[in-house]
Amino acid sequence: MKVLLTGGAGYIGSHTCVELLNNGYEVVIADNFDNASEKVIDRIKQITGKTVDVYKIDVADKEALRELFSQCDIEAVIHFAGYKAVGESVAKPTMYYRNNLDTTLTLLEVMSEFNVKKIVFSSSATVYGVPKVVPLKEGMPTSCTNPYGWTKLFNEQILTDATVADKELSVVLLRYFNPIGAHKSGLIGESPNGVPNNLMPYITQVAVGKREKLGVFGDDYDTPDGTGVRDYIHVVDLANGHLKALEYINNGHKGTEIFNLGTGTGYSVLDIVKTFSKVNDLEIPYAIMERRAGDVAIVTADPEKANKQLNWTANFGLDDMCRDSWNWQKNNPNGYD
Ligand code: UD1
């Protein structure tokens, strides 16, 4: 089966590409490499011994996308492409709406022209907004606190509406919790531009000496140690969730189905710092700072629906996540640069 990965050179896309290749799928990547490195492609080849077709195109460029579909016999799409920085989305909302919605709309139009009926979409737990109760279940109310989140939710709506209009279309919406970790080879991983916004890349950059210390954003939350609790998931487990979603679609699912991809276990910021220090035998200096605007105390998934219906569970624990994140960063102190 030949699968198109939009944004396939990014952090989650590249790990999904490796798992697909290792499981006998053929892969085509469409990526404009604005936020990803072309080195990723060689690394994927090093890990898998297999090649992928790469189109350096913008997914919102309809003519370029048509050319890709006319040259490759695409049977399913996994749609990762999109901007993903929360703070930047608040500063540049129109840029986020234009890019993240145009890519999905163009993709759906071209898929329809070429009669491609299977799509998995990279959504986020951010669509639950400020949770009233945890763990979060797929049927709980959605709302967002920033334009990035709204683009995820609007894309979910667009894809859902498309399945109402076209009864042959199959859509799986995957709501990711907090992906960390890296492939065990240490050849691919997360390589953010500039100062990392997210916790784990910040910690690994402190560990490698690029940042002085971690700022812990608040220690007065209503959590066991006062720091924010999240549901961290190993990126390889997350990648395998996409394979399960494709199998689910191939087994005849039609319409739209939503799945949380998380472990169901929450860890605090200090749990992460302590575990990272322990398994890697490193000190991570940190200082308690003000809360970050927009953060909430606890976000955890109820992954039962994915466990049962996709036959998917997360296998890696926090020790693996911390070890693999560091293995990637220490082998690539400057990421792909
Ligand atoms: C963030 C985004 C979310 C996005 C997700 C992608 C916000 C408000 N939310 O989630 O929309 O889908 O990333 O992975 O940005 N922390 C520190 N110091 C740091 C960085 C983070 O203490 O330098 C804390 C945060 O306060 C939070 C936890 O670490 O409690 C995780 O933060 P982060 O990795 O940024 O993820 P989220 O905020 O959960």
Boltz pocket constraint, residues with backbone or C-beta under 6 A from the ligand:
constraints:
  - pocket:
      binder: B
      contacts: [[A, 84], [A, 86], [A, 87], [A, 124], [A, 125], [A, 126], [A, 149], [A, 176], [A, 177], [A, 178], [A, 179], [A, 196], [A, 197], [A, 198], [A, 199], [A, 200], [A, 202], [A, 214], [A, 215], [A, 216], [A, 217], [A, 218], [A, 227], [A, 228], [A, 229], [A, 230], [A, 269], [A, 292], [A, 293], [A, 294], [A, 295], [A, 296], [A, 297], [A, 299]]
      max_distance: 6.0
